[in-house]
Amino acid sequence: MRDRIYFILSMIIFGAIGVFAKFIDLDSSEIALFMSLIGSFFLLTIFICSKHPISRGNIKKNTSALLVSSIALSGNWIFLFQSYKETTIANAALSYYFAPVLVIVMSPVVLKERLSLKKVVCVCTGLLGLICIVLSGGNDGSSHHLLGIFYGLVAAAFYATLTLSNKFIRDLNGLENTLLQLLLSAALLIPYVLLTTGLQLFRISVYSVVLIVVLGVLHTGVGFYLFFSGMKGLKGQSIAVLSYIDPLTSLLISAFVFRERMAAFQIIGAVLLLGSTFISEVRISLQQRKS
């Protein structure tokens, strides 16, 4: 039960990330870097206070999986934040949520899971929903919305990679796993930012600085700790179903906080994309309970 509550809370936190990231006057890669750094320091403080040692042997045997996860985490953030900047929160969240469909497609290759007929139908329906969202574009027909949706899809690919690679991490608890991935992510992003945009932190407003701190502590430190801790104790089907809390939170914020209106095609696409996977996974869970 605790694992389920942790995962649900992480999904709510992640679903609200667009509210903060959309209004920070920094490049997406810089936001990702500062989130990694602040989240790392936050969790490192907790780690030191708890006096819990990490086995070097456990780190060594998980090096490859941790590196892949950290690269995926960095790419996920960069493209997701850019998606929020280019399009509406609803469009960014829906295109980003093509990730579970990608997980289904990649699972037979990566995890050696059987691809059933139901999952094939799920993938096709989710793809149809994505097409509806792309065709609807944005409310003003701007090409920026299509670019934002594209960035959301790239972020989804990185998120799917992050989800699958974490399945190969062994003998590390949620705090250890999160801390190591954030530290590696920061180490990867520092040279990337310095070679591309450079650091602009001291040129932005106090308001943006506050938003970055909130993202670093709440959405990175707390959110990912809850995410990895909860995911370890849940089955794949449960993770897939509960993950819908993330986009639903984003859609509710988009509608009631920012008053973003969704076109008919967007609503149809959202129902197809979110509904297809949800119904498929619920049916699988029910069958497992009966058996």
C-alpha positions as CSV (number, residue, x, y, z in Angstrom):
1,M,0.0,0.0,0.0
2,R,2.8,2.4,0.8
3,D,4.4,1.8,-2.6
4,R,1.2,2.6,-4.3
5,I,0.7,5.9,-2.3
6,Y,4.3,6.9,-3.0
7,F,3.8,6.4,-6.7
8,I,0.5,8.2,-6.8
9,L,2.0,11.2,-5.0
10,S,5.0,11.3,-7.5
11,M,2.5,11.3,-10.4
12,I,0.6,14.3,-9.0
13,I,3.9,16.1,-8.4
14,F,5.1,15.3,-12.0
15,G,1.8,16.3,-13.4
16,A,2.2,19.8,-12.0
17,I,5.7,20.4,-13.3
18,G,4.5,22.3,-16.4
19,V,3.1,25.1,-14.1
20,F,6.6,25.9,-13.0
21,A,8.8,25.0,-16.0
22,K,6.7,27.0,-18.5
23,F,7.5,30.3,-16.8
24,I,11.3,30.0,-16.0
25,D,13.4,32.3,-18.2
26,L,16.1,29.8,-18.8
27,D,17.0,27.3,-21.6
28,S,15.5,23.9,-21.1
29,S,19.0,22.3,-20.6
30,E,19.8,24.8,-17.8
31,I,16.5,24.1,-16.0
32,A,17.3,20.4,-16.2
33,L,20.8,21.0,-14.8
34,F,19.7,23.1,-11.9
35,M,17.0,20.6,-11.1
36,S,19.6,17.8,-11.0
37,L,21.9,19.9,-8.8
38,I,19.3,21.1,-6.3
39,G,17.7,17.7,-6.2
40,S,21.1,16.0,-5.6
41,F,22.0,18.3,-2.7
42,F,18.6,17.9,-1.2
43,L,18.7,14.1,-1.3
44,L,22.4,14.1,-0.3
45,T,21.6,16.0,2.9
46,I,18.9,13.4,3.7
47,F,21.3,10.6,2.9
48,I,24.1,12.0,5.1
49,C,21.7,12.6,8.0
50,S,20.4,9.1,7.8
51,K,24.0,7.7,7.9
52,H,23.1,5.0,5.4
53,P,26.1,3.7,3.5
54,I,26.1,2.7,-0.2
55,S,27.9,-0.4,-1.2
56,R,30.5,0.3,-3.9
57,G,29.9,-3.2,-5.2
58,N,26.2,-2.4,-5.8
59,I,27.1,0.8,-7.6
60,K,29.7,-1.0,-9.8
61,K,27.3,-3.8,-10.9
62,N,24.6,-1.2,-11.8
63,T,27.0,1.2,-13.5
64,S,25.7,0.6,-17.1
65,A,22.0,0.8,-16.1
66,L,22.6,3.9,-14.0
67,L,24.4,5.6,-16.8
68,V,21.7,4.8,-19.4
69,S,19.0,5.9,-16.9
70,S,20.8,9.2,-16.2
71,I,21.2,10.0,-19.9
72,A,17.5,9.2,-20.4
73,L,16.6,11.4,-17.4
74,S,18.6,14.3,-18.7
75,G,17.1,14.0,-22.2
76,N,13.6,13.6,-20.8
77,W,13.8,16.8,-18.9
78,I,15.4,18.9,-21.7
79,F,12.8,18.0,-24.3
80,L,9.8,18.0,-21.9
81,F,10.6,21.5,-20.7
82,Q,11.1,22.7,-24.3
83,S,7.7,21.1,-25.2
84,Y,6.0,23.2,-22.4
85,K,7.6,26.3,-23.8
86,E,6.5,25.7,-27.4
87,T,2.9,24.5,-26.9
88,T,0.1,24.3,-24.3
89,I,0.4,22.2,-21.1
90,A,-2.3,19.9,-22.5
91,N,-0.5,19.3,-25.8
92,A,2.8,18.8,-24.1
93,A,1.3,16.4,-21.5
94,L,-0.6,14.3,-24.1
95,S,2.3,13.9,-26.5
96,Y,4.6,13.1,-23.6
97,Y,2.2,10.4,-22.5
98,F,2.9,8.4,-25.7
99,A,5.7,7.0,-23.5
100,P,3.6,4.0,-22.2
101,V,2.9,3.0,-25.8
102,L,6.6,3.1,-26.5
103,V,7.2,1.0,-23.4
104,I,4.8,-1.6,-24.7
105,V,6.5,-1.6,-28.1
106,M,10.0,-1.8,-26.6
107,S,9.2,-4.4,-23.9
108,P,9.4,-7.5,-26.1
109,V,12.9,-6.5,-27.2
110,V,14.3,-5.1,-23.9
111,L,12.4,-7.2,-21.3
112,K,11.5,-10.2,-23.4
113,E,7.8,-9.8,-22.7
114,R,5.3,-11.2,-25.0
115,L,3.4,-8.7,-27.2
116,S,-0.3,-9.8,-27.0
117,L,-3.0,-9.0,-29.4
118,K,-4.6,-6.6,-26.8
119,K,-1.3,-4.7,-26.6
120,V,-1.1,-4.5,-30.4
121,V,-4.6,-3.0,-30.4
122,C,-3.6,-0.6,-27.6
123,V,-0.6,0.6,-29.6
124,C,-2.6,1.2,-32.7
125,T,-5.3,3.0,-30.8
126,G,-2.8,5.1,-29.0
127,L,-1.1,6.0,-32.3
128,L,-4.5,7.0,-33.7
129,G,-5.0,9.3,-30.7
130,L,-1.6,10.8,-31.2
131,I,-2.4,11.5,-34.9
132,C,-5.6,13.3,-33.7
133,I,-3.6,15.5,-31.3
134,V,-1.0,16.3,-34.0
135,L,-3.7,17.2,-36.6
136,S,-5.4,19.5,-34.1
137,G,-2.2,21.4,-33.5
138,G,-2.9,24.3,-31.3
139,N,-5.8,26.6,-30.9
140,D,-4.2,29.3,-33.0
141,G,-2.8,26.8,-35.6
142,S,0.7,27.9,-34.9
143,S,3.6,25.7,-36.1
144,H,5.1,26.1,-32.7
145,H,2.5,23.7,-31.3
146,L,3.6,21.0,-33.8
147,L,7.2,21.6,-32.7
148,G,6.1,21.4,-29.1
149,I,4.3,18.1,-29.7
150,F,7.5,16.8,-31.4
151,Y,9.6,17.7,-28.4
152,G,7.0,16.0,-26.2
153,L,7.4,12.8,-28.3
154,V,11.2,12.9,-28.0
155,A,10.8,13.4,-24.2
156,A,8.4,10.4,-24.2
157,A,11.1,8.2,-25.9
158,F,13.6,9.2,-23.2
159,Y,11.0,8.5,-20.5
160,A,10.3,5.0,-21.9
161,T,14.1,4.4,-21.9
162,L,14.3,5.6,-18.3
163,T,11.4,3.3,-17.2
164,L,12.9,0.2,-18.9
165,S,16.5,0.8,-17.8
166,N,15.4,1.1,-14.2
167,K,14.1,-2.5,-14.4
168,F,17.7,-3.6,-14.6
169,I,18.9,-1.8,-11.5
170,R,19.3,-4.2,-8.5
171,D,20.1,-3.9,-4.8
172,L,19.7,-0.2,-4.6
173,N,16.8,1.4,-2.6
174,G,14.8,4.3,-3.8
175,L,16.9,7.0,-2.1
176,E,20.2,5.5,-3.4
177,N,18.9,5.0,-6.9
178,T,17.5,8.5,-7.1
179,L,20.6,10.2,-5.7
180,L,23.0,8.4,-8.0
181,Q,20.9,9.1,-11.1
182,L,20.6,12.8,-10.2
183,L,24.4,13.1,-9.6
184,L,25.2,11.4,-12.9
185,S,22.6,13.5,-14.7
186,A,24.2,16.7,-13.3
187,A,27.7,15.5,-14.2
188,L,26.5,14.9,-17.8
189,L,24.6,18.2,-18.1
190,I,27.3,20.5,-16.8
191,P,29.6,20.2,-19.8
192,Y,26.6,20.1,-22.2
193,V,25.2,23.4,-20.8
194,L,28.6,25.1,-20.8
195,L,29.3,24.1,-24.4
196,T,25.9,25.2,-25.7
197,T,24.0,27.9,-23.9
198,G,26.2,28.8,-21.0
199,L,25.0,29.6,-17.4
200,Q,22.4,32.4,-17.3
201,L,21.2,31.9,-13.7
202,F,22.4,35.3,-12.5
203,R,20.6,37.1,-15.3
204,I,17.0,36.0,-14.5
205,S,14.4,37.3,-12.1
206,V,14.0,36.3,-8.5
207,Y,10.6,34.8,-9.4
208,S,12.3,32.4,-11.8
209,V,14.9,31.5,-9.2
210,V,12.1,30.6,-6.7
211,L,10.5,28.4,-9.3
212,I,13.8,26.6,-10.0
213,V,14.2,25.9,-6.3
214,V,10.7,24.5,-6.1
215,L,11.4,22.3,-9.1
216,G,14.7,21.1,-7.6
217,V,13.4,20.3,-4.2
218,L,9.8,19.2,-4.8
219,H,9.7,17.9,-8.3
220,T,13.2,16.4,-8.3
221,G,14.2,15.5,-4.8
222,V,10.9,14.5,-3.4
223,G,9.1,13.5,-6.6
224,F,11.8,11.1,-7.9
225,Y,12.4,9.6,-4.5
226,L,8.7,8.8,-4.3
227,F,8.7,7.6,-8.0
228,F,11.6,5.2,-7.7
229,S,10.7,4.0,-4.2
230,G,7.1,3.3,-5.3
231,M,8.0,1.7,-8.7
232,K,10.2,-0.9,-7.1
233,G,7.3,-2.5,-5.2
234,L,4.7,-2.4,-8.0
235,K,4.1,-4.6,-11.0
236,G,4.3,-3.3,-14.5
237,Q,0.6,-3.2,-15.0
238,S,0.0,-1.2,-11.8
239,I,2.7,1.3,-12.9
240,A,1.0,1.7,-16.3
241,V,-2.4,2.3,-14.8
242,L,-1.3,4.6,-12.0
243,S,0.9,6.6,-14.4
244,Y,-2.3,8.1,-15.9
245,I,-2.6,10.3,-12.8
246,D,0.3,12.3,-14.3
247,P,-1.3,13.5,-17.6
248,L,-4.7,13.8,-15.9
249,T,-3.2,16.2,-13.4
250,S,-1.7,18.2,-16.2
251,L,-5.0,18.3,-18.1
252,L,-6.8,19.5,-15.0
253,I,-4.3,22.2,-14.4
254,S,-4.4,23.2,-18.1
255,A,-8.2,23.5,-18.0
256,F,-8.9,25.0,-14.6
257,V,-5.7,27.0,-13.8
258,F,-4.6,28.3,-17.2
259,R,-8.0,28.2,-18.9
260,E,-6.5,26.4,-22.0
261,R,-9.3,25.2,-24.2
262,M,-9.0,21.9,-26.0
263,A,-10.2,21.5,-29.6
264,A,-12.5,18.5,-30.4
265,F,-9.7,16.6,-32.1
266,Q,-7.5,17.1,-29.1
267,I,-10.3,15.7,-26.8
268,I,-10.8,12.7,-29.1
269,G,-7.0,12.1,-29.3
270,A,-6.7,12.3,-25.5
271,V,-9.5,9.8,-25.0
272,L,-7.9,7.4,-27.5
273,L,-4.4,7.8,-26.2
274,L,-5.1,7.6,-22.5
275,G,-8.2,5.3,-22.7
276,S,-6.7,2.6,-24.8
277,T,-3.8,1.8,-22.6
278,F,-5.9,2.2,-19.4
279,I,-8.6,-0.3,-20.5
280,S,-6.0,-2.7,-21.7
281,E,-4.0,-2.7,-18.5
282,V,-7.2,-2.8,-16.3
283,R,-8.3,-6.0,-18.1
284,I,-4.9,-7.6,-17.6
285,S,-5.0,-6.8,-13.9
286,L,-8.5,-8.2,-13.5
287,Q,-7.5,-11.4,-15.3
288,Q,-4.5,-11.8,-13.0
289,R,-6.7,-11.4,-9.9
290,K,-9.2,-14.1,-11.2
291,S,-6.4,-16.5,-11.8
